[in-house]
C-alpha cells in the first residue's frame, strides 16, 4: 500500500522496499526514524523550492546516509560518510542503476556533513543535506508548516532524548577511528564524548611539515600548536 506522509509519497519500488528493510535490520530505531525523516524533510524542501528531484534516489541517499556508523558497514580507516556512500553504491549496483545516478547518491552521503557545498550540487545531493540539517540542527525549521512537522514526527517519532541520542550514535560510530574526524563536524562530537581526544590542528600540520621553508620563530611555533 502506498504510504503518503505530509503529502510526500514514500517510494515503493522493490529497490526502495529492500533498502527500507536493510536499514531496519541494521540500524537502531533512532537512526532508522531519523533517516526516514531526512528523506521527508528533504523532499518537502525540494517541493517548496520547486526542485526537480528523483525521489527514489533521494530516498536511498537518506536511508543510507548514516549506515557508515554501524557494523558491518563501518570501516577501520575511512570517514563514516564514505562508508555509507560505498554501501549505497554497492546496493544500487545490484539493481542496475546507472553510474551517473549512483554518483549522485554517493555524493549525497559523502558530503552531508560538509556545509557549504551540497546546495551547489544536484538536487539529490542538496536535499539529503537539507533533510539532515532540518532534523539534526533545525535549520529552516519555520519554513515547514506545523502540519508538515507534526505529520512527519507522528509517522517517524523523535525520541524524547533524540538530541543526546544522535550525538551518542555519532560518537559510537567514529571513536574507533578519531583521525577520520579531522576537518569535519564529527570532531566536535568526539571533543564532547571521547576522553583524551585531541583535535588535529591544520596549522600545526603546515608548520610541522617536512618542508624547510616554514616559519622558525617561537611565535609561529606557539600559534601552530594544537
HELIX and SHEET records of a PDB file:
HELIX    1   1 UNK A   14  UNK A   26  1                                  13    
HELIX    2   2 UNK A   29  UNK A   48  1                                  20    
HELIX    3   3 UNK A   55  UNK A   64  1                                  10    
HELIX    4   4 UNK A   67  UNK A   69  5                                   3    
HELIX    5   5 UNK A   80  UNK A   93  1                                  14    
HELIX    6   6 UNK A   99  UNK A  110  1                                  12    
HELIX    7   7 UNK A  118  UNK A  120  5                                   3    
HELIX    8   8 UNK A  123  UNK A  132  1                                  10    
HELIX    9   9 UNK A  133  UNK A  137  3                                   5    
HELIX   10  10 UNK A  141  UNK A  143  5                                   3    
HELIX   11  11 UNK A  146  UNK A  155  1                                  10    
HELIX   12  12 UNK A  162  UNK A  174  1                                  13    
HELIX   13  13 UNK A  175  UNK A  181  5                                   7    
HELIX   14  14 UNK A  186  UNK A  193  1                                   8    
HELIX   15  15 UNK A  202  UNK A  207  1                                   6    
HELIX   16  16 UNK A  218  UNK A  224  1                                   7    
SHEET    1   A 2 UNK A   4  UNK A   5  0                                        
SHEET    2   A 2 UNK A   8  UNK A   9 -1                                        
END                                                                             
